[in-house]
Amino acid sequence: MKLFEYQAKELFEQIQIPVPNRVLIENPEEMAKATDEIGFPCVLKAQVLQGGRGKAGLIKLVSTIDEAHLQAEAIFSKAQNMSGLLIEEALQIDKELYVSITADPVSGTAMMMACSEGGIDIEEIAKNIPEKIHKITIDLSQGIQTYQVRGLLYEMGLDDRLIGTGTKLLMDLYHVFRNHEAELVEINPLIVTKDGKLMAGDGKISIDDNALFRHPQFQVTRAYYENDAEFEAAEEGIPYIQFDGDIGLMCAGAGLTNTVFDLVNDYGGNVANYLEFGGPNYHKAKKAMEIMMKNDIKVLLIVTFGTIARADVMAEGIVEAMKELNPPFPIVAAVRGTGEEKAHELLRSVNIDPLIDTEQAVIKAIALSGGVKQ
């Protein structure tokens, strides 16, 4: 679960990582009160879960109340799924740095990365100037060590006067990472102000979904997702990813879903979404179909291989969904596994011709979507 910037900064503030003064508003009518509290100049920052907000016109520096109202109206009208508008004091910036902590799956440690150039796309620096990115690994059983952080800061070329406060800040950032069971914490930019202070100019935190039950203060809402389909799938615990093609995938088993995805692309088709209703969700065919109907797709491709998740049970759900929901797109199905004879009988009862070969099903779906086999 990704947190919004204002939520990340609240967690930073709780552990005494310095953050700018700020107010979150929900509509432009609250602007006057917010700017009275923050003052001018200030920065308007759309609270959306996307990168490149500045390039998209969703972050604006304003100097007057009239300018603030004008820019706020523009941001509210432009932004999608915005959780609010953060009104934040404008800092006097001397330098921008980058720092993050994430899990390293290869070593089983935490990895802290830092760069003396922040506020820009760190991916570009990693690609073009990798020597500018400095890293340390942290043994999770021992925790972060002061000497590690100080060494990292010196490698970055941080001014001696900031080593002490910088060490405390990065040690505190690690505690945010551990205490909230995060997959990622990031400050970009970590600002060095003209009066020699360190300040978290932005914040990103992504919490492990499997740990959310231990952090009930973070509730999933529609604002965290780009569309209704993603939100409803998340509420149901159904793995779902949105793309922009023509063929909807509704498959049982993550490995099978990935295989079908690759086959569709290999044969020249385009996938509209990835929905995996296997495992504990194999009895949720009707809900999966409801989610699929929120997509603008030309054809639905259903591929399952049921062993413990029985094929006949999944077919029963598909048939029930078709009778109740009357989906507006053609359906191609290759349903195999335990009880497949019964499954095929059920599918034929709603005029679906069950296929045995997955590649044949993929080719047929591509043809129905208007594509051709390459």
C-alpha angles and dihedrals in degrees: 000000000000117000125218118249093255090054092049091051091050089057091046091051093050090060093041099254102152115251132172122264108267147166127205116219129188100203139017092255089073092058098095094054092046095050090047087059098041101032131207139335095039139157126240111211123185112225101227131135098243138097126237095045093153093053089048092055094249096121119060135175112218133185105187138039092245091053090046093053092047095049093043091054090050093049094047091051094046106040122088121217092357115181093200142302119276114216106201137176115258110243127216098240124206098166140355123220135180130225134166142162124210139157118271105214093192098058099024090234135112115258124210116199126191136178133186089223114066137157092061136079104301089196090066092052091048089051101042106024106021093161089071091066115084124196141191128184120222124209103228092210092057101032129217118326124217093229090056093055094045091050091050092051092050090050088055090054095242115175113264090239090063099046094092097048090038091054092052092047094052092044088052091047089056090053090053087052094051101035093053097039091238129183089202139009118181139174112196112190106023096189128217103202124214090253090057103260131132116232134176101239093182136003138207125185127173116190123205106258090219090061098049093100087068091053105051092165087080110070122183112241135173090264091071093064135063096224144009093258093059092047095049091046090052091050090053094044091241114146108240136168126183123223132165106246135105105252120077115211119211106173138158113233128031094238092049091047091053090048093051090047090055092046092052091052093042091055093048102262130129124232119224097190145345115233120172114192099168129108111032091357099057091109092055098082093127093052090045089053091050089054091048090054089062087067125084095232133155097211138007118224114200116190123171138162107194123195108143086002094061122226094220093054091051090047091052089055092048092051092047090050093050093050094048101035103032095209113220096222133072117260128218116192137189104178115175138164138054110015094006094147090061090041092055091048090053093048092051089054088068095041097260113139104218114223127208101201117067094206090054089052091051093049091048092049091050091050092051090049090056096257129119135222110265 
